[in-house]
């Protein structure tokens, strides 16, 4: 094999590759010998068909397979020999081929740019350490207690008030007829929450144990059976019990019911949960601050084919007119993504960062633990979707790179409370919110009917 650089312009390199006919013939002979052991033709014993006969019968397809294999092998070898970093799939342009001839072709390659990384020490960013106030923890404790309240039976003649729990059986009819799901047994609702059907709770205020109550309500618009959606329905309710809420004592016993050791442990778990929620948003802000500086301080030529691929992926669900309308913005976003992807990957390679299969499995297990009751579903999802595992591996790799970068840039740690955190997060999200509001306003103004002048004729 002979490899030469025919041209090199920008990020496009063209190689000319030649494979002599002797090498091709050797590959042909090798393939014929392999087939001789497998081919069975009438008049010949298995494994004894002469190569010349096999060639006369299957010569064209054998040659085609040999050439395909040679193109793959020699193009890979040529790229490796010339130490080219390829961006996307190279294009092959056959110049000469055919039995008894040399194979000559051009390999057109879009290359990744040369990247000279700036020292990380020149970048600065802010990271946040959040302090969760005792008031916030106490409010969360009260909320949890409210969600897990207990009830006790009222006396036989006591009426149900808002906040009480009513237990009942019902039999519903639509235009006097039963329907699928028209019977209910031992239904429990807390009056005032309006979680059953809109306006249903209010009609049960004042009922007593043992009473019958006719309630009229409208079935929801998103009812599973479309023919029942938004239908007026009558519910004949038999009241089984009326219960008043008990005051929930927030103490060690309550904490144990919630899975904690004691109330102090429960408070720490709540603090950790709230802190984690804020930290996730604040870490994203720190990450963007760093990435914006990295992108701004590196100049790169970007392969056009990668930009086109990214735009195609971003806009595959859009209509042609939408793609054209946002063409400029889509190209800008695509370039930013490609540039940051190349830079982060270069940081990863320079620092020999890797992600092991064990790390991927550990992350999957972490996700499983975070979704109680859905463990099997999560595990099956990753088992049946190798691309999901690969995507997860990419996310872990990116986080490793970001952690490395954060360890080397100049980070200023700011201690803040939840009020300050809310303000920082709100200001960070404001441009996106303003953009959405602007789009809605434009859409609204377009759809607004124009007034017509009335003729006085």
Buried (B, 14 or more C-beta within 10 A) or exposed (E): BEBEEEEEEEBBBBBBBBBEBEBBEEBBEEBBEEBBEEBEEEEEEEEEBEBEBBBEBBBEEBBEBBBEEBBEEBBEEBBEEBEBEBBBEBEEEEEEBEBEEBBBBBBBBBBBBEBEEEEBEEBEBBBBEBEBEEEBBEEBBEEBBEEEEEBEEBEEEBEBEEBBBBBBBBEBEBEEEEBEEBEBEEBEBBBEEEEBBEEBBEBBBEBBBEBEBEBEBBBEEEEEEEEBEEBEBBBBBBBBBBBBBEEBEBEBEBBBEBEBEEBEBBBEBBBEEBBEEBBEBBBEBBBEBBBBBBBEEBEBEBBBBBBEBBBEEBBEEEEEEEBEEBEEEBBEBBBBBBBBBBBBBBBBEEEEBEBEEEBBEEBBEEBBEEEEEEBEEBBEBBEEEEEEBEEBBEEBBBEBBBEBBBEEBEBEEEEBEBEBBEEBBEEBEEEEEEEEEEEEEEEEEEEEEEEEEEEEE
